[in-house]
Protein backbone atom coordinates (compact mmCIF):
# COMPACT_ATOMS: atom_id res chain seq x y z
CA UNK A 1 0.00 0.00 0.00
CA UNK A 2 1.38 3.42 -0.95
CA UNK A 3 1.58 5.93 1.91
CA UNK A 4 2.50 9.60 2.21
CA UNK A 5 4.35 9.53 5.57
CA UNK A 6 7.48 7.63 4.41
CA UNK A 7 8.27 10.63 2.21
CA UNK A 8 9.08 12.72 5.30
CA UNK A 9 12.34 12.59 7.27
CA UNK A 10 12.30 9.82 9.90
CA UNK A 11 12.88 12.30 12.74
CA UNK A 12 9.59 14.01 11.85
CA UNK A 13 7.58 10.82 12.43
CA UNK A 14 6.23 9.49 15.71
CA UNK A 15 4.38 6.45 17.03
CA UNK A 16 1.10 7.41 18.73
CA UNK A 17 -1.10 5.37 21.08
CA UNK A 18 -4.79 5.12 20.22
CA UNK A 19 -7.20 4.56 23.15
CA UNK A 20 -10.58 3.15 22.18
CA UNK A 21 -13.50 2.95 24.60
CA UNK A 22 -14.94 -0.52 25.00
CA UNK A 23 -18.57 0.56 25.20
CA UNK A 24 -20.91 -1.20 27.63
CA UNK A 25 -22.12 -4.74 28.05
CA UNK A 26 -25.84 -5.72 27.93
CA UNK A 27 -26.17 -4.80 31.64
CA UNK A 28 -24.69 -1.33 31.09
CA UNK A 29 -21.37 -2.15 32.72
CA UNK A 30 -18.45 -0.35 31.01
CA UNK A 31 -16.13 -2.60 29.05
CA UNK A 32 -12.36 -2.05 29.22
CA UNK A 33 -10.64 0.44 26.98
CA UNK A 34 -8.29 -1.02 24.40
CA UNK A 35 -5.06 0.51 23.14
CA UNK A 36 -3.04 0.08 19.98
CA UNK A 37 -0.13 1.92 18.42
CA UNK A 38 0.11 3.57 15.04
CA UNK A 39 3.67 4.12 13.79
CA UNK A 40 5.04 6.60 11.26
CA UNK A 41 2.61 9.43 12.01
CA UNK A 42 3.29 13.06 11.17
CA UNK A 43 1.81 15.50 13.71
CA UNK A 44 1.37 19.12 12.65
CA UNK A 45 -0.31 22.21 13.99
CA UNK A 46 -0.93 23.42 10.46
CA UNK A 47 -3.78 22.15 8.35
CA UNK A 48 -4.76 22.82 4.78
CA UNK A 49 -7.00 25.80 4.10
CA UNK A 50 -9.91 23.41 3.57
CA UNK A 51 -9.24 21.60 6.87
CA UNK A 52 -9.02 24.83 8.84
CA UNK A 53 -12.24 26.09 7.25
CA UNK A 54 -14.24 22.85 7.68
CA UNK A 55 -12.95 21.18 10.86
CA UNK A 56 -14.20 21.83 14.38
CA UNK A 57 -12.88 25.27 15.45
CA UNK A 58 -11.36 23.73 18.60
CA UNK A 59 -9.00 21.56 16.50
CA UNK A 60 -5.43 22.25 17.57
CA UNK A 61 -3.45 19.80 15.41
CA UNK A 62 -3.69 17.04 12.82
CA UNK A 63 -2.13 13.63 12.45
CA UNK A 64 -1.23 12.37 9.01
CA UNK A 65 -1.04 8.60 9.27
CA UNK A 66 -0.09 5.83 6.85
CA UNK A 67 -2.74 4.24 4.68
CA UNK A 68 -4.61 1.58 6.63
CA UNK A 69 -4.09 3.24 10.04
CA UNK A 70 -6.86 2.49 12.56
CA UNK A 71 -8.50 5.62 14.00
CA UNK A 72 -12.18 6.13 14.89
CA UNK A 73 -13.96 9.41 15.61
CA UNK A 74 -14.51 8.40 19.26
CA UNK A 75 -10.85 7.54 20.00
CA UNK A 76 -8.37 9.39 22.15
CA UNK A 77 -4.78 9.69 20.99
CA UNK A 78 -1.64 9.97 23.12
CA UNK A 79 1.26 11.72 21.40
CA UNK A 80 4.65 11.32 23.12
CA UNK A 81 6.96 14.24 23.89
CA UNK A 82 9.03 15.39 20.96
CA UNK A 83 10.84 18.47 19.70
CA UNK A 84 8.65 19.09 16.65
CA UNK A 85 5.07 18.35 17.65
CA UNK A 86 2.52 18.94 20.44
CA UNK A 87 2.33 16.14 22.99
CA UNK A 88 -0.15 14.77 25.51
CA UNK A 89 -3.63 13.30 25.24
CA UNK A 90 -5.97 14.46 22.48
CA UNK A 91 -9.48 13.66 21.35
CA UNK A 92 -10.49 13.36 17.74
CA UNK A 93 -12.68 16.32 16.73
CA UNK A 94 -14.28 14.86 13.64
CA UNK A 95 -14.26 11.94 11.28
CA UNK A 96 -10.77 10.84 10.21
CA UNK A 97 -10.44 11.58 6.48
CA UNK A 98 -9.06 8.85 4.26
CA UNK A 99 -7.23 9.77 1.10
CA UNK A 100 -5.37 7.49 -1.33
CA UNK A 101 -2.01 7.84 0.45
CA UNK A 102 -3.10 7.87 4.09
CA UNK A 103 -5.36 9.35 6.69
CA UNK A 104 -5.82 12.83 8.19
CA UNK A 105 -7.05 12.97 11.80
CA UNK A 106 -8.14 16.28 13.43
CA UNK A 107 -7.35 16.55 17.17
CA UNK A 108 -7.79 18.84 20.18
CA UNK A 109 -6.06 18.69 23.54
CA UNK A 110 -7.98 17.32 26.51
Order of alpha helices (4+ residues) and beta strands (2+ residues): beta-beta-alpha-beta-beta-beta-beta-beta
